[in-house]
């Protein structure tokens, strides 16, 4: 990494060059630049290392001149080694430094005003000067016109283990017998150097039994030092971006970006801009079109939500803990605060859901259930009207709850369900984009799609009991993919399918009873 950054610095050149070091909190930007500074500073007559600027200088309301003067004074005091230097205007730095070859590290910059105060333009410094800026925010670098940017990468799996072992054992490898435990904790830290350092230091000197006792706690709760560092990046976000961060951390990690955008459309979060902000601040990454977030940031998001109500899970925005969700669905303790439920269970964990489990959760928007052991002996009286996203494979329900609007529903994914039919009548399904009921062997019919004018994907693959396809499918004029393969009892396709002018794929493979293809 040092070699790569040195290449960007191009020290042999006499130009003034500003280089940005970009990466998420805790990835080792400051540590790396500190090593680099120690190596390079002897080659410069004037140098300064301004550490943790964002933590040392609170944000001004907009343009706090005195704060800028204070920041510039700190830089000049270090460079010229004069504590009582006077800085009465922002031109002082240029006056004093324009003929000097300077090495300056501006660590943890998070606002453009900070750069404007101490390194407004290359002409402030003499030829051959190098200004190194570490930040989590790509936007700050771009806004300042910095094109030379080094993006910090996470260490490899083996490097991460070595970093952890240096703090846990004082050497690059685990003690005999600690190998599996060391790997487990390394994975818990998600290869984040800060996490590796803090967890390694915490476990240092403990016996193997003490490690075994400590790891479950490390798995379930975030270390305070790690949380305080990561939390700084969250706290400076706007309220909308904080809300979007929590939606992602607690529910949408691993989703395609376009799915997230459509599931959160028109919900007041300004999703397109918010995703850009979170990516620029290194709080999320987008890889091959999918949304990713570091595991420690996810854990922080979960703990922020947990602290919304320590004793009453039903008063939190998102629920992910199996035991808490089980109790809530069995005891009907959910409230209007709950926005999302994400339930994944092991095969042996049976969960009872009461008939009225969802009645109090009138604001529930996102429901994801991955369990084959749910028991709903009396069915459900309702599903909340504000649901936007339902993914519930192996759903044990035979009939859809009688109370359900569907007005906001964007995706309905219920593969391998026991459903025989869904809702009765015509629902306002104008937001519905995707319906996937594949492998639902007992399904006999699908609901009326008269208002499903935004539907793009309909997957009924291997719904072996499906008897007919509603003629209202012709209203789904945006339908692109329609999968009906292995619907063994389906005898005809309604003529209204001819109105589907955007249809690209119609899969009828294995429909052995099909006699008539309309349209």
C-alpha positions in Angstrom: 0.0 0.0 0.0 2.8 2.4 0.9 4.5 1.7 -2.5 1.2 2.3 -4.4 0.6 5.6 -2.5 4.2 6.7 -3.2 3.6 6.1 -6.9 0.6 8.5 -6.7 2.7 11.1 -4.8 5.2 11.1 -7.7 7.9 12.6 -5.4 10.4 13.2 -8.2 8.0 15.9 -9.7 8.4 19.6 -8.7 4.6 20.2 -9.1 2.4 20.7 -6.0 0.3 17.6 -5.7 -2.7 16.8 -3.5 -3.5 13.1 -3.0 -6.6 11.7 -1.4 -6.6 8.5 0.7 -10.2 7.2 0.6 -11.8 4.5 2.7 -14.3 3.6 5.4 -13.8 4.3 9.0 -11.4 1.8 10.7 -9.7 0.5 7.5 -6.3 1.9 8.5 -6.0 5.2 6.6 -4.5 7.1 9.5 -2.1 4.2 10.4 -0.9 3.9 6.8 -0.4 7.6 6.3 1.4 7.9 9.6 4.0 5.3 8.5 4.3 7.1 5.1 4.7 10.5 6.9 7.5 9.1 9.1 9.3 7.9 6.0 8.9 11.0 3.9 9.0 13.9 6.4 12.8 13.8 6.6 12.9 14.8 2.9 10.9 18.0 3.6 12.2 21.0 5.5 8.6 21.8 6.5 6.0 19.2 7.5 2.8 18.8 9.6 0.5 16.0 10.5 -3.0 17.3 11.5 -4.7 14.3 13.0 -8.5 13.7 13.2 -9.6 17.0 11.9 -13.3 16.0 11.8 -13.2 15.0 15.5 -11.3 18.1 16.6 -13.4 20.8 14.8 -17.1 20.8 15.0 -19.0 21.6 11.9 -19.9 25.3 11.5 -23.4 26.3 10.6 -22.3 27.2 7.2 -19.1 29.3 6.9 -17.5 29.9 10.3 -14.6 32.2 9.6 -13.1 32.0 13.0 -13.1 28.2 12.9 -11.2 28.3 9.6 -8.6 30.7 11.1 -8.2 28.3 14.0 -7.6 25.4 11.7 -5.1 27.3 9.6 -3.3 28.4 12.7 -2.8 24.8 13.8 -1.3 23.9 10.4 1.1 26.9 10.4 2.1 26.3 14.0 3.2 22.8 13.2 4.9 23.7 9.9 7.0 26.6 11.2 7.1 25.2 14.8 5.8 28.4 16.3 2.9 28.1 18.8 2.0 31.8 19.1 1.8 32.5 15.4 -0.9 35.0 14.5 -3.4 34.2 11.7 -5.7 37.2 11.2 -7.0 36.3 7.7 -7.1 33.2 5.5 -4.3 34.5 3.2 -1.6 34.0 5.8 -1.0 30.4 4.9 -0.3 31.4 1.3 1.9 34.2 2.3 4.1 32.0 4.5 4.1 28.8 2.5 4.1 29.7 -1.2 7.9 29.5 -1.4 8.3 26.5 0.9 8.4 22.8 0.0 5.8 21.3 2.4 4.6 17.8 3.4 1.2 18.1 5.1 -1.1 15.3 6.1 -4.7 16.4 6.7 -6.2 13.4 8.5 -10.0 12.6 8.6 -11.3 15.5 6.6 -15.1 15.4 6.3 -16.0 18.9 5.0 -14.9 21.0 2.1 -14.5 24.1 4.3 -11.7 22.3 6.2 -9.7 21.9 2.9 -10.5 25.5 1.9 -9.1 26.7 5.2 -5.7 25.0 5.0 -5.1 24.0 1.4 -7.4 26.0 -0.7 -5.3 25.6 -3.9 -1.9 24.3 -4.9 -0.5 27.8 -5.3 -0.5 28.2 -1.5 2.5 25.9 -1.4 6.0 25.9 -2.9 7.1 23.6 -5.7 7.5 19.9 -4.8 5.0 20.1 -1.9 2.7 17.2 -1.2 -0.6 17.4 0.6 -2.1 14.1 1.7 -5.8 14.1 2.7 -7.5 11.1 4.3 -11.3 10.9 4.2 -14.3 8.7 4.1 -16.1 11.1 1.7 -15.3 10.9 -2.0 -17.4 14.0 -2.6 -15.1 16.2 -0.6 -12.1 15.1 -2.7 -13.9 15.6 -6.0 -15.3 19.0 -4.9 -11.8 20.2 -4.2 -10.6 19.0 -7.6 -8.4 16.2 -6.3 -7.9 13.6 -9.0 -5.1 11.6 -7.5 -7.1 9.2 -5.2 -5.9 6.0 -3.5 -8.7 3.7 -2.4 -7.8 1.7 0.7 -8.7 -2.0 0.3 -9.5 -4.5 3.0 -6.6 -6.8 3.9 -6.8 -10.3 2.5 -8.1 -13.1 4.8 -4.5 -14.2 5.7 -3.4 -10.6 6.3 -6.4 -10.0 8.5 -5.4 -13.0 10.7 -1.9 -11.7 11.0 -3.1 -8.3 12.1 -5.4 -9.8 14.7 -2.7 -12.1 16.0 -0.2 -9.2 16.4 -2.7 -7.7 18.9 -4.0 -10.9 20.5 -0.7 -12.8 20.8 2.1 -10.4 20.0 3.1 -12.4 16.9 1.7 -13.0 13.4 0.2 -16.4 14.1 -2.0 -17.9 16.8 -0.8 -19.9 19.8 -1.1 -23.6 19.5 -4.7 -24.7 20.0 -6.1 -21.2 19.4 -6.2 -21.5 15.6 -9.9 -22.0 15.1 -10.8 -19.4 17.7 -8.5 -16.9 16.1 -10.1 -17.4 12.7 -13.6 -17.1 14.2 -12.8 -13.7 15.7 -11.0 -12.5 12.6 -14.2 -13.3 10.6 -16.3 -11.4 13.3 -14.2 -8.3 12.6 -15.0 -8.6 8.9 -11.3 -7.9 8.1 -11.6 -4.3 9.3 -8.2 -3.4 10.8 -9.9 -1.3 13.6 -12.0 -4.3 14.6 -9.0 -6.7 14.4 -7.0 -4.3 16.6 -9.7 -3.8 19.2 -10.8 -7.4 19.5 -7.3 -8.7 19.5 -6.3 -6.3 22.3 -9.5 -7.3 24.3 -8.7 -11.0 24.1 -4.9 -10.7 24.8 -3.8 -12.6 27.8 -7.0 -14.6 28.2 -7.0 -18.3 28.6 -8.7 -20.5 26.0 -11.8 -21.0 28.3 -12.0 -17.2 28.6 -11.9 -16.9 24.8 -14.7 -19.4 24.5 -16.8 -17.5 27.0 -16.1 -14.1 25.4 -16.8 -15.0 21.7 -20.6 -15.3 22.0 -20.8 -11.8 23.4 -18.5 -10.4 20.7 -20.8 -12.1 18.2 -23.9 -10.4 19.6 -22.8 -6.9 20.6 -20.4 -4.3 19.2 -17.3 -3.4 21.2 -17.7 0.2 22.6 -14.4 1.5 21.0 -15.4 0.2 17.6 -18.9 1.5 17.9 -17.8 5.0 19.0 -15.5 5.2 16.0 -18.0 3.9 13.4 -20.8 6.0 15.0 -19.2 9.3 14.1 -19.8 8.6 10.4 -23.5 7.9 11.1 -24.1 10.8 13.4 -23.1 13.4 10.8 -25.7 12.2 8.3 -28.9 14.0 7.6 -32.1 12.5 9.2 -33.2 11.0 5.8 -29.8 9.4 5.2 -29.7 8.0 8.7 -33.1 6.4 8.1 -31.8 5.0 4.8 -28.7 3.6 6.4 -30.8 1.8 9.0 -33.1 0.4 6.3 -30.1 -1.0 4.5 -28.3 -2.3 7.6 -31.3 -4.0 9.0 -33.0 -5.3 5.8 -31.6 -4.6 2.4 -27.9 -5.7 2.4 -27.3 -8.0 -0.5 -30.2 -6.7 -2.6 -29.9 -5.4 -6.1 -29.7 -1.7 -6.1 -32.7 -1.3 -8.5 -34.8 -3.5 -6.2 -34.0 -1.3 -3.2 -34.9 1.8 -5.2 -38.3 0.5 -6.3 -39.1 -0.9 -2.8 -38.3 2.5 -1.2 -39.8 4.7 -4.0 -42.1 7.5 -2.8 -41.4 6.8 0.9 -39.8 10.2 1.6 -36.2 9.0 1.9 -34.8 10.5 -1.4 -33.3 7.1 -2.1 -31.3 7.9 -5.3 -29.5 10.8 -3.6 -29.2 9.0 -0.3 -27.5 6.0 -1.8 -25.0 8.3 -3.5 -24.3 10.0 -0.1 -23.8 6.7 1.7 -21.5 5.4 -1.0 -19.5 8.6 -1.1 -19.0 8.4 2.7 -17.9 4.7 2.4 -20.8 3.5 4.5 -22.0 1.2 1.6 -20.5 -0.2 -1.5 -22.2 -1.2 -4.7 -20.6 -4.2 -6.3 -21.9 -5.6 -9.6 -25.2 -3.8 -9.0 -25.7 -5.2 -5.5 -25.8 -3.3 -2.3 -23.2 -4.3 0.3 -22.3 -3.0 3.8 -19.5 -4.0 6.1 -20.6 -6.5 8.8 -19.6 -4.2 11.7 -21.6 -1.3 10.2 -24.5 -3.7 9.9 -24.0 -4.6 13.5 -23.9 -0.9 14.5 -27.1 -0.3 12.6 -28.8 -3.2 14.5 -27.6 -1.8 17.8 -28.9 1.7 17.0 -32.3 0.1 16.4 -32.1 -2.1 19.5 -31.6 1.0 21.6 -34.8 2.5 20.3 -36.6 0.3 22.9 -34.5 -2.0 25.1 -37.3 -3.8 26.8 -40.1 -3.7 24.2 -39.0 -5.1 20.8 -42.4 -4.2 19.3 -41.5 -0.5 19.6 -38.4 -0.8 17.3 -38.3 0.0 13.6 -36.7 -3.3 12.6 -36.7 -6.8 14.1 -34.2 -9.5 13.3 -33.7 -11.5 16.5 -35.4 -14.9 16.3 -36.5 -15.0 19.9 -37.9 -11.5 19.9 -39.8 -12.0 16.7 -41.2 -15.3 17.9 -42.5 -13.7 21.1 -43.9 -10.7 19.3 -45.8 -12.8 16.7 -47.1 -15.2 19.3 -48.1 -12.5 21.9 -49.3 -9.8 19.5 -47.0 -7.1 20.9 -46.1 -5.4 17.6 -46.8 -1.7 17.3 -47.0 0.9 14.6 -43.3 1.6 15.0 -42.2 -1.6 13.3 -41.2 -1.0 9.7 -39.5 -4.3 8.9 -39.2 -7.9 10.1 -36.5 -10.2 8.9 -36.9 -13.7 10.3 -34.5 -16.6 9.6 -34.7 -19.7 11.7 -32.9 -23.0 11.9 -34.9 -26.1 11.0 -35.4 -27.2 14.6 -36.8 -23.9 15.8 -40.6 -24.0 15.7 -42.4 -20.6 15.9 -46.0 -20.1 16.6 -47.8 -17.2 15.0 -51.1 -16.0 16.4 -54.1 -15.3 14.2 -53.9 -11.5 15.0 -50.1 -11.3 15.0 -49.9 -8.4 12.5 -52.9 -6.4 13.6 -51.0 -3.9 15.7 -48.2 -3.3 13.1 -50.1 -1.0 10.8 -46.9 0.6 9.4 -45.1 -2.7 8.6 -43.6 -2.3 5.1 -41.0 -5.0 4.7 -41.5 -8.7 5.6 -38.9 -11.4 4.9 -39.4 -14.9 6.4 -37.1 -17.8 5.8 -38.4 -20.7 7.9 -39.9 -24.1 7.3 -41.0 -24.4 11.0 -43.6 -21.7 11.3 -46.9 -22.8 12.6 -50.1 -20.7 12.0 -52.8 -23.0 13.1 -55.7 -20.5 12.8 -54.4 -18.6 9.8 -54.1 -14.8 9.8 -56.8 -12.2 10.0 -54.8 -9.5 8.2 -51.5 -8.4 6.7 -50.7 -4.7 7.1 -51.9 -2.4 4.2 -48.6 -0.6 4.0 -46.6 -3.7 3.1 -44.3 -2.9 0.1 -42.2 -6.1 0.2 -43.2 -9.7 1.1 -40.7 -12.5 0.7 -42.0 -15.6 2.5 -40.9 -18.9 1.0 -42.5 -22.1 2.4 -45.4 -20.1 3.7 -47.8 -22.5 5.6 -50.9 -20.4 4.9 -53.5 -22.1 2.6 -55.6 -18.9 2.1 -54.6 -15.3 2.1 -55.8 -13.1 5.0 -59.1 -11.4 4.4 -57.8 -7.9 5.4 -55.2 -6.8 2.9 -55.0 -3.8 0.6 -52.0 -4.3 -1.6 -52.0 -0.6 -2.4 -48.2 -0.2 -1.8 -47.1 -3.8 -2.6 -44.0 -3.8 -4.9 -42.8 -7.4 -4.7 -44.6 -10.5 -3.6 -42.3 -13.5 -3.4 -43.8 -16.7 -1.9 -42.1 -19.7 -3.4 -43.0 -23.2 -2.4 -46.0 -21.9 -0.4 -49.0 -23.9 0.6 -51.4 -21.3 -0.8 -54.4 -22.4 -2.8 -55.4 -18.9 -3.7 -54.6 -15.4 -2.8 -57.0 -12.5 -2.2 -60.5 -12.1 -3.5 -61.7 -9.4 -5.8 -59.8 -6.5 -7.4 -57.0 -4.9 -5.4 -55.2 -1.6 -6.2 -51.9 -3.2 -7.3 -50.5 -0.2 -9.2 -47.1 -0.5 -7.5 -46.7 -4.3 -8.0 -43.6 -5.0 -10.0 -42.9 -8.7 -9.3 -45.0 -11.7 -8.3 -43.2 -15.0 -7.7 -45.3 -17.9 -6.6 -43.1 -20.6 -8.2 -43.2 -24.2 -6.9 -46.5 -23.5 -5.0 -47.9 -26.9 -5.9 -51.3 -26.3 -4.3 -52.0 -23.0 -6.0 -55.2 -23.2 -8.2 -55.6 -19.6 -9.4 -53.9 -16.3 -9.2 -55.8 -13.1 -8.2 -57.3 -10.5 -10.5 -54.5 -8.4 -12.1 -56.7 -5.6 -13.6 -54.9 -2.9 -11.7 -51.4 -4.5 -11.9 -50.4 -2.1 -14.6 -46.8 -1.9 -13.4 -46.2 -5.7 -13.2 -42.9 -6.7 -14.9 -42.3 -10.3 -13.8 -44.8 -13.1 -13.1 -43.3 -16.4 -12.1 -45.6 -19.4 -11.7 -43.1 -22.0 -12.6 -44.1 -25.5 -11.5 -47.3 -24.5 -9.9 -48.6 -27.9 -10.8 -52.1 -27.4 -9.5 -52.8 -24.1 -11.4 -56.0 -24.5 -13.4 -56.3 -21.2 -15.1 -54.6 -17.9 -15.8 -56.8 -14.8 -15.2 -57.9 -13.0 -18.3 -57.1 -9.7 -16.6 -53.4 -10.5 -17.2 -53.9 -8.4 -20.4 -53.9 -5.3 -18.3 -50.3 -5.9 -17.1 -49.0 -4.2 -20.2 -45.5 -3.8 -18.7 -45.1 -7.5 -18.2 -41.7 -8.6 -19.5 -41.2 -12.1 -18.1 -44.0 -14.7 -17.7 -42.9 -18.1 -16.5 -45.5 -20.9 -16.6 -43.3 -23.9 -17.2 -44.5 -27.2 -15.7 -48.0 -25.9 -14.9 -49.3 -29.4 -15.6 -53.0 -28.7 -15.3 -53.1 -25.4 -17.2 -55.3 -25.9 -20.3 -55.3 -22.5 -22.0 -53.8 -19.1 -22.1 -56.3 -16.3 -22.3 -56.4 -14.3 -25.5 -55.8 -11.0 -23.6 -52.1 -12.0 -23.4 -51.9 -10.6 -26.9 -52.0 -7.1 -25.4 -48.7 -7.7 -23.6 -46.6 -5.8 -26.1 -43.5 -5.7 -23.9 -43.4 -9.4 -23.2 -39.9 -10.9 -23.9 -40.2 -14.3 -22.4 -43.2 -16.6 -22.2 -42.2 -20.0 -20.7 -44.7 -22.8 -21.4 -42.2 -25.6 -21.3 -43.8 -28.7 -19.7 -47.4 -27.5 -19.8 -48.6 -30.9 -21.0 -52.3 -30.1 -20.7 -52.2 -26.9 -22.7 -54.6 -27.0 -25.6 -55.2 -23.3 -26.5 -52.8 -20.4 -26.7 -54.8 -17.2 -27.1 -53.8 -13.9 -28.5 
